[in-house]
Amino acid sequence: MERKLFFLLIPLFFLVACSVPYKIQKQTDKFYPDRTIYNSTPIILKNSSPFDMAKMSVQFVNIVTKDSTFFGFVFDYTADNWAFLESMLLLMDGKTFELIPSSTPNRNTILGSMVRENIGFRFSSEIIELLKNSNSIDLRVKGQNRSFDFALTTDTKTKLKDFLNNKFSK
């Protein structure tokens, strides 16, 4: 019964998620008043296999303080089995970079038969400049049990470059 519910809810979840318009959200924290967080709404990434029920989305994140700026990706994986996500490969115009998470991945179960993993990656200034200027950007999110390859669409690359160039209201 739970497995049937999983297969009914996953397409509904992603239909709703895909219908949310893309925007940048600004957040402040009363405990850290000098910190401003900008994050995008989730962007659904297409898996290379149309028969795979696993779904993944990415959010762009920018944390700004008076002394520093942090930029990165947060991936959200939902499926019926664990991937144990642990690293990411970026392929930009033929150059490959391997990144490790900026913090411990968050893992939990949903409805007893679904799993959800969140993993975040922080980018160096070198990688940010390459992302801004790259013509092709491919991602591989690697886990212990499986990996996912994604070529960023033109629309997603445009959103990423706009985000990196601070083309959102501050």
Phi and psi restraints in degrees (value plus and minus 20) as a CYANA .aco file:
   2 GLU   PHI     -82.8   -42.8
   2 GLU   PSI     -57.0   -17.0
   3 ARG   PHI     -85.1   -45.1
   3 ARG   PSI     -60.4   -20.4
   4 LYS   PHI     -84.3   -44.3
   4 LYS   PSI     -61.9   -21.9
   5 LEU   PHI     -81.9   -41.9
   5 LEU   PSI     -59.9   -19.9
   6 PHE   PHI     -78.8   -38.8
   6 PHE   PSI     -69.0   -29.0
   7 PHE   PHI     -89.6   -49.6
   7 PHE   PSI     -40.9    -0.9
   8 LEU   PHI    -103.6   -63.6
   8 LEU   PSI     -57.1   -17.1
   9 LEU   PHI     -99.8   -59.8
   9 LEU   PSI     -54.0   -14.0
  10 ILE   PHI     -79.5   -39.5
  10 ILE   PSI     -71.3   -31.3
  11 PRO   PHI     -81.3   -41.3
  11 PRO   PSI     -56.2   -16.2
  12 LEU   PHI     -84.7   -44.7
  12 LEU   PSI     -63.7   -23.7
  13 PHE   PHI     -78.1   -38.1
  13 PHE   PSI     -66.7   -26.7
  14 PHE   PHI     -95.3   -55.3
  14 PHE   PSI     -47.8    -7.8
  15 LEU   PHI     -84.1   -44.1
  15 LEU   PSI     -64.5   -24.5
  16 VAL   PHI     -85.9   -45.9
  16 VAL   PSI     -65.2   -25.2
  17 ALA   PHI     -82.0   -42.0
  17 ALA   PSI     -58.1   -18.1
  18 CYS   PHI     -91.4   -51.4
  18 CYS   PSI     -43.4    -3.4
  19 SER   PHI    -105.6   -65.6
  19 SER   PSI     -27.8    12.2
  20 VAL   PHI     -95.9   -55.9
  20 VAL   PSI     104.1   144.1
  21 PRO   PHI     -86.9   -46.9
  21 PRO   PSI     127.3   167.3
  22 TYR   PHI     -90.0   -50.0
  22 TYR   PSI     112.6   152.6
  23 LYS   PHI    -177.8  -137.8
  23 LYS   PSI     146.1   186.1
  24 ILE   PHI    -125.5   -85.5
  24 ILE   PSI     109.9   149.9
  25 GLN   PHI    -124.9   -84.9
  25 GLN   PSI     121.5   161.5
  26 LYS   PHI    -131.3   -91.3
  26 LYS   PSI     111.6   151.6
  27 GLN   PHI    -150.7  -110.7
  27 GLN   PSI     126.6   166.6
  28 THR   PHI    -145.4  -105.4
  28 THR   PSI     142.3   182.3
  29 ASP   PHI    -147.9  -107.9
  29 ASP   PSI     102.2   142.2
  30 LYS   PHI     -84.5   -44.5
  30 LYS   PSI     -42.9    -2.9
  31 PHE   PHI     -99.1   -59.1
  31 PHE   PSI     -44.3    -4.3
  32 TYR   PHI    -150.0  -110.0
  32 TYR   PSI      56.7    96.7
  33 PRO   PHI     -84.0   -44.0
  33 PRO   PSI     -40.2    -0.2
  34 ASP   PHI    -108.6   -68.6
  34 ASP   PSI     -15.5    24.5
  35 ARG   PHI    -126.2   -86.2
  35 ARG   PSI     108.2   148.2
  36 THR   PHI    -141.2  -101.2
  36 THR   PSI     113.0   153.0
  37 ILE   PHI    -135.5   -95.5
  37 ILE   PSI     107.5   147.5
  38 TYR   PHI    -133.1   -93.1
  38 TYR   PSI     110.4   150.4
  39 ASN   PHI    -162.4  -122.4
  39 ASN   PSI     128.5   168.5
  40 SER   PHI    -105.4   -65.4
  40 SER   PSI     140.4   180.4
  41 THR   PHI     -87.8   -47.8
  41 THR   PSI     135.7   175.7
  42 PRO   PHI     -81.6   -41.6
  42 PRO   PSI     121.7   161.7
  43 ILE   PHI    -131.3   -91.3
  43 ILE   PSI     101.3   141.3
  44 ILE   PHI     -94.1   -54.1
  44 ILE   PSI     106.3   146.3
  45 LEU   PHI    -115.7   -75.7
  45 LEU   PSI     120.3   160.3
  46 LYS   PHI    -107.9   -67.9
  46 LYS   PSI     111.4   151.4
  47 ASN   PHI     -99.1   -59.1
  47 ASN   PSI     135.7   175.7
  48 SER   PHI     -89.5   -49.5
  48 SER   PSI     -40.7    -0.7
  49 SER   PHI    -126.8   -86.8
  49 SER   PSI      98.1   138.1
  50 PRO   PHI     -90.4   -50.4
  50 PRO   PSI     -33.4     6.6
  51 PHE   PHI    -113.9   -73.9
  51 PHE   PSI     -21.3    18.7
  52 ASP   PHI    -107.0   -67.0
  52 ASP   PSI     105.7   145.7
  53 MET   PHI     -99.2   -59.2
  53 MET   PSI     -31.6     8.4
  54 ALA   PHI     -88.5   -48.5
  54 ALA   PSI     116.8   156.8
  55 LYS   PHI    -146.1  -106.1
  55 LYS   PSI     126.5   166.5
  56 MET   PHI    -159.5  -119.5
  56 MET   PSI     121.9   161.9
  57 SER   PHI    -149.2  -109.2
  57 SER   PSI     143.2   183.2
  58 VAL   PHI    -150.6  -110.6
  58 VAL   PSI     124.1   164.1
  59 GLN   PHI    -141.5  -101.5
  59 GLN   PSI     120.6   160.6
  60 PHE   PHI    -109.5   -69.5
  60 PHE   PSI     118.7   158.7
  61 VAL   PHI    -151.9  -111.9
  61 VAL   PSI     115.9   155.9
  62 ASN   PHI    -154.7  -114.7
  62 ASN   PSI      99.4   139.4
  63 ILE   PHI    -131.3   -91.3
  63 ILE   PSI     102.7   142.7
  64 VAL   PHI    -138.3   -98.3
  64 VAL   PSI     110.0   150.0
  65 THR   PHI    -144.1  -104.1
  65 THR   PSI     157.0   197.0
  66 LYS   PHI     -86.9   -46.9
  66 LYS   PSI     -41.8    -1.8
  67 ASP   PHI    -126.1   -86.1
  67 ASP   PSI     -38.4     1.6
  68 SER   PHI    -175.5  -135.5
  68 SER   PSI     146.1   186.1
  69 THR   PHI    -152.6  -112.6
  69 THR   PSI     116.4   156.4
  70 PHE   PHI    -141.3  -101.3
  70 PHE   PSI     113.2   153.2
  71 PHE   PHI    -149.5  -109.5
  71 PHE   PSI     123.7   163.7
  72 GLY   PHI    -188.7  -148.7
  72 GLY   PSI    -197.8  -157.8
  73 PHE   PHI    -133.3   -93.3
  73 PHE   PSI     126.0   166.0
  74 VAL   PHI    -143.0  -103.0
  74 VAL   PSI     101.9   141.9
  75 PHE   PHI    -119.8   -79.8
  75 PHE   PSI     122.1   162.1
  76 ASP   PHI    -142.9  -102.9
  76 ASP   PSI     100.1   140.1
  77 TYR   PHI    -134.3   -94.3
  77 TYR   PSI     110.0   150.0
  78 THR   PHI    -151.4  -111.4
  78 THR   PSI     111.0   151.0
  79 ALA   PHI    -184.2  -144.2
  79 ALA   PSI    -190.5  -150.5
  80 ASP   PHI    -121.0   -81.0
  80 ASP   PSI     -16.0    24.0
  81 ASN   PHI    -169.8  -129.8
  81 ASN   PSI     137.0   177.0
  82 TRP   PHI     -93.9   -53.9
  82 TRP   PSI     121.2   161.2
  83 ALA   PHI    -120.7   -80.7
  83 ALA   PSI     -45.2    -5.2
  84 PHE   PHI      32.8    72.8
  84 PHE   PSI      40.8    80.8
  85 LEU   PHI     -77.5   -37.5
  85 LEU   PSI     118.4   158.4
  86 GLU   PHI    -163.1  -123.1
  86 GLU   PSI     -35.5     4.5
  87 SER   PHI    -182.1  -142.1
  87 SER   PSI     151.3   191.3
  88 MET   PHI    -159.2  -119.2
  88 MET   PSI     119.4   159.4
  89 LEU   PHI    -128.1   -88.1
  89 LEU   PSI     114.6   154.6
  90 LEU   PHI    -132.3   -92.3
  90 LEU   PSI     107.3   147.3
  91 LEU   PHI    -135.7   -95.7
  91 LEU   PSI      89.4   129.4
  92 MET   PHI    -143.3  -103.3
  92 MET   PSI      94.4   134.4
  93 ASP   PHI      28.4    68.4
  93 ASP   PSI      23.7    63.7
  94 GLY   PHI      68.1   108.1
  94 GLY   PSI     -25.7    14.3
  95 LYS   PHI    -123.1   -83.1
  95 LYS   PSI     111.9   151.9
  96 THR   PHI    -127.6   -87.6
  96 THR   PSI     115.8   155.8
  97 PHE   PHI    -149.7  -109.7
  97 PHE   PSI     113.7   153.7
  98 GLU   PHI    -125.3   -85.3
  98 GLU   PSI     110.9   150.9
  99 LEU   PHI    -140.2  -100.2
  99 LEU   PSI     124.0   164.0
 100 ILE   PHI    -124.4   -84.4
 100 ILE   PSI     138.4   178.4
 101 PRO   PHI     -81.3   -41.3
 101 PRO   PSI     128.7   168.7
 102 SER   PHI    -101.3   -61.3
 102 SER   PSI     -32.4     7.6
 103 SER   PHI    -175.3  -135.3
 103 SER   PSI     152.8   192.8
 104 THR   PHI     -85.0   -45.0
 104 THR   PSI     111.1   151.1
 105 PRO   PHI     -79.7   -39.7
 105 PRO   PSI     125.9   165.9
 106 ASN   PHI    -116.1   -76.1
 106 ASN   PSI     107.7   147.7
 107 ARG   PHI    -151.6  -111.6
 107 ARG   PSI     113.9   153.9
 108 ASN   PHI    -173.7  -133.7
 108 ASN   PSI     146.2   186.2
 109 THR   PHI    -123.4   -83.4
 109 THR   PSI     132.0   172.0
 110 ILE   PHI    -147.3  -107.3
 110 ILE   PSI     107.8   147.8
 111 LEU   PHI      36.4    76.4
 111 LEU   PSI       2.4    42.4
 112 GLY   PHI      59.0    99.0
 112 GLY   PSI     -44.9    -4.9
 113 SER   PHI    -142.2  -102.2
 113 SER   PSI     -26.2    13.8
 114 MET   PHI    -126.8   -86.8
 114 MET   PSI     132.3   172.3
 115 VAL   PHI    -143.8  -103.8
 115 VAL   PSI     133.9   173.9
 116 ARG   PHI    -159.3  -119.3
 116 ARG   PSI     112.4   152.4
 117 GLU   PHI    -147.7  -107.7
 117 GLU   PSI     118.3   158.3
 118 ASN   PHI    -142.0  -102.0
 118 ASN   PSI     115.6   155.6
 119 ILE   PHI    -163.8  -123.8
 119 ILE   PSI     115.7   155.7
 120 GLY   PHI    -137.9   -97.9
 120 GLY   PSI     126.8   166.8
 121 PHE   PHI    -149.8  -109.8
 121 PHE   PSI     113.6   153.6
 122 ARG   PHI    -120.5   -80.5
 122 ARG   PSI     119.4   159.4
 123 PHE   PHI    -126.6   -86.6
 123 PHE   PSI     120.6   160.6
 124 SER   PHI     -94.2   -54.2
 124 SER   PSI     145.6   185.6
 125 SER   PHI     -83.4   -43.4
 125 SER   PSI     -52.0   -12.0
 126 GLU   PHI     -82.6   -42.6
 126 GLU   PSI     -66.6   -26.6
 127 ILE   PHI     -87.9   -47.9
 127 ILE   PSI     -57.6   -17.6
 128 ILE   PHI     -80.4   -40.4
 128 ILE   PSI     -64.7   -24.7
 129 GLU   PHI     -84.1   -44.1
 129 GLU   PSI     -59.6   -19.6
 130 LEU   PHI     -85.2   -45.2
 130 LEU   PSI     -61.0   -21.0
 131 LEU   PHI     -80.9   -40.9
 131 LEU   PSI     -60.5   -20.5
 132 LYS   PHI     -82.7   -42.7
 132 LYS   PSI     -53.2   -13.2
 133 ASN   PHI    -129.8   -89.8
 133 ASN   PSI     -19.4    20.6
 134 SER   PHI     -97.4   -57.4
 134 SER   PSI     122.3   162.3
 135 ASN   PHI    -105.1   -65.1
 135 ASN   PSI     -57.0   -17.0
 136 SER   PHI    -144.9  -104.9
 136 SER   PSI     115.9   155.9
 137 ILE   PHI    -153.3  -113.3
 137 ILE   PSI      97.2   137.2
 138 ASP   PHI    -138.6   -98.6
 138 ASP   PSI     126.5   166.5
 139 LEU   PHI    -143.1  -103.1
 139 LEU   PSI     124.4   164.4
 140 ARG   PHI    -149.8  -109.8
 140 ARG   PSI      95.7   135.7
 141 VAL   PHI    -117.3   -77.3
 141 VAL   PSI      97.2   137.2
 142 LYS   PHI    -122.2   -82.2
 142 LYS   PSI     118.4   158.4
 143 GLY   PHI    -148.5  -108.5
 143 GLY   PSI     152.4   192.4
 144 GLN   PHI     -89.3   -49.3
 144 GLN   PSI     -53.2   -13.2
 145 ASN   PHI    -121.4   -81.4
 145 ASN   PSI     -38.7     1.3
 146 ARG   PHI    -188.4  -148.4
 146 ARG   PSI     144.3   184.3
 147 SER   PHI    -150.8  -110.8
 147 SER   PSI     138.0   178.0
 148 PHE   PHI    -150.1  -110.1
 148 PHE   PSI     108.6   148.6
 149 ASP   PHI    -127.8   -87.8
 149 ASP   PSI     115.8   155.8
 150 PHE   PHI    -158.9  -118.9
 150 PHE   PSI     114.2   154.2
 151 ALA   PHI    -121.9   -81.9
 151 ALA   PSI     103.8   143.8
 152 LEU   PHI     -87.1   -47.1
 152 LEU   PSI     113.1   153.1
 153 THR   PHI     -91.4   -51.4
 153 THR   PSI     145.3   185.3
 154 THR   PHI     -77.9   -37.9
 154 THR   PSI     -62.1   -22.1
 155 ASP   PHI     -82.9   -42.9
 155 ASP   PSI     -65.1   -25.1
 156 THR   PHI     -86.9   -46.9
 156 THR   PSI     -59.1   -19.1
 157 LYS   PHI     -82.8   -42.8
 157 LYS   PSI     -59.9   -19.9
 158 THR   PHI     -83.0   -43.0
 158 THR   PSI     -65.5   -25.5
 159 LYS   PHI     -81.7   -41.7
 159 LYS   PSI     -62.4   -22.4
 160 LEU   PHI     -83.0   -43.0
 160 LEU   PSI     -67.5   -27.5
 161 LYS   PHI     -86.0   -46.0
 161 LYS   PSI     -58.3   -18.3
 162 ASP   PHI     -82.3   -42.3
 162 ASP   PSI     -62.0   -22.0
 163 PHE   PHI     -83.4   -43.4
 163 PHE   PSI     -65.6   -25.6
 164 LEU   PHI     -84.6   -44.6
 164 LEU   PSI     -50.6   -10.6
 165 ASN   PHI    -111.2   -71.2
 165 ASN   PSI      -4.7    35.3
 166 ASN   PHI      36.9    76.9
 166 ASN   PSI      19.6    59.6
 167 LYS   PHI    -110.0   -70.0
 167 LYS   PSI      41.6    81.6
 168 PHE   PHI    -169.3  -129.3
 168 PHE   PSI     138.1   178.1
 169 SER   PHI     -90.5   -50.5
 169 SER   PSI     117.7   157.7
